[in-house]
Amino acid sequence: MLTDDSPIGHLHKNKSDIIHYFHGGSPLTYLILHPDGHVETRILGDDLDNGQQLQLIVKGGCWKATELKTGEFGLISEAVSPGFDYGDMELAEETIIKNQFPQVWDQVSKYVRRIGA
């Protein structure tokens, strides 16, 4: 769950594919950074007529971040197969993302957690 006092789920990636399910609250914006450097934006929410979606699959190996842009909270859950293991998840580090994806750094930098921040 993201809240208005903690509105960003920082950039990270998983080895496995993950299905994200929207449950309630305000819509959540997903930023997906693909291994080839392509950035994709999707919105999880219940306003299907305006392009929001209730589920989203993020392929393993893609970096992803989530943001609550309006409202008090957005609630999601995730399903991982074959199963979640913290060893299969990597939090983004500024030097890695900046060096690997310099062409999109300005677009994704706010989603990278700063050490000590």
C-alpha positions as CSV (number, residue, x, y, z in Angstrom):
1,M,0.0,0.0,0.0
2,L,1.3,3.4,-0.9
3,T,0.0,6.4,1.1
4,D,0.1,10.2,0.7
5,D,3.0,10.3,3.3
6,S,4.9,7.5,1.5
7,P,3.8,7.8,-2.1
8,I,6.7,6.1,-3.9
9,G,7.6,2.4,-4.2
10,H,11.2,2.8,-5.3
11,L,12.8,1.2,-8.3
12,H,13.6,-2.5,-7.9
13,K,13.5,-5.7,-10.0
14,N,12.7,-9.3,-9.5
15,K,13.9,-12.5,-11.2
16,S,10.4,-13.8,-11.6
17,D,7.3,-12.4,-13.4
18,I,4.9,-10.7,-10.9
19,I,1.2,-10.1,-11.3
20,H,0.0,-6.9,-9.6
21,Y,-3.6,-6.6,-8.5
22,F,-5.4,-3.3,-7.7
23,H,-7.7,-3.5,-4.7
24,G,-8.8,0.0,-3.9
25,G,-8.1,3.6,-3.1
26,S,-6.6,5.9,-5.7
27,P,-4.8,4.7,-8.9
28,L,-1.1,3.9,-8.8
29,T,1.2,4.7,-11.6
30,Y,3.8,2.1,-12.6
31,L,7.0,3.0,-14.2
32,I,8.6,-0.1,-15.9
33,L,12.2,0.2,-17.1
34,H,12.9,-2.7,-19.5
35,P,16.4,-4.2,-20.0
36,D,16.7,-2.5,-23.4
37,G,16.1,0.9,-21.8
38,H,12.5,1.4,-22.9
39,V,10.4,3.1,-20.3
40,E,6.7,2.1,-20.0
41,T,4.0,3.7,-17.8
42,R,0.9,1.9,-16.8
43,I,-1.8,2.9,-14.3
44,L,-3.5,0.4,-11.9
45,G,-6.9,1.5,-10.9
46,D,-10.6,0.8,-11.4
47,D,-11.4,3.5,-14.0
48,L,-11.2,1.0,-17.0
49,D,-13.0,3.5,-19.3
50,N,-10.0,5.8,-19.0
51,G,-7.3,3.2,-19.6
52,Q,-6.6,2.1,-16.1
53,Q,-6.3,-1.6,-15.5
54,L,-7.0,-3.9,-12.5
55,Q,-4.0,-6.2,-13.1
56,L,-0.5,-5.8,-14.5
57,I,2.2,-8.4,-15.3
58,V,5.7,-7.1,-14.9
59,K,8.2,-9.5,-16.5
60,G,11.2,-10.7,-14.4
61,G,14.3,-8.6,-15.1
62,C,12.4,-5.3,-15.6
63,W,12.9,-2.5,-13.1
64,K,9.7,-1.2,-11.7
65,A,8.6,1.7,-9.4
66,T,5.1,2.7,-8.2
67,E,3.8,6.1,-7.4
68,L,0.6,7.4,-5.7
69,K,0.1,10.7,-7.5
70,T,-3.2,11.7,-5.9
71,G,-5.4,10.6,-3.0
72,E,-4.7,9.2,0.4
73,F,-3.8,5.6,-0.5
74,G,-3.6,2.9,-3.1
75,L,-3.8,-0.7,-2.2
76,I,-2.4,-3.5,-4.4
77,S,-1.2,-7.1,-3.9
78,E,1.2,-9.2,-5.9
79,A,1.4,-12.9,-7.0
80,V,4.8,-14.3,-7.7
81,S,5.6,-17.6,-9.3
82,P,7.4,-19.8,-8.5
83,G,7.4,-17.8,-5.2
84,F,8.9,-14.7,-3.7
85,D,12.4,-14.8,-2.2
86,Y,14.2,-11.7,-1.1
87,G,17.4,-13.0,-2.7
88,D,15.6,-12.7,-6.1
89,M,14.9,-9.0,-5.6
90,E,17.3,-6.1,-6.2
91,L,16.8,-2.6,-5.1
92,A,18.1,0.0,-7.6
93,E,21.3,1.8,-6.8
94,E,22.0,5.2,-8.3
95,T,25.3,4.3,-10.0
96,I,24.0,1.2,-11.6
97,I,20.9,2.8,-13.1
98,K,22.7,6.0,-14.1
99,N,25.5,4.0,-15.8
100,Q,23.2,1.4,-17.4
101,F,20.4,3.7,-18.5
102,P,21.9,7.2,-19.0
103,Q,19.4,8.0,-21.7
104,V,16.5,7.8,-19.3
105,W,18.2,8.9,-16.0
106,D,16.3,12.2,-15.9
107,Q,13.0,10.3,-16.2
108,V,13.7,7.6,-13.6
109,S,16.0,9.3,-11.1
110,K,13.2,10.3,-8.6
111,Y,12.3,6.6,-8.2
112,V,15.8,5.6,-7.1
113,R,16.1,5.5,-3.3
114,R,19.0,7.6,-2.2
115,I,21.1,6.0,0.6
116,G,20.6,8.0,3.8
117,A,17.5,9.7,2.4
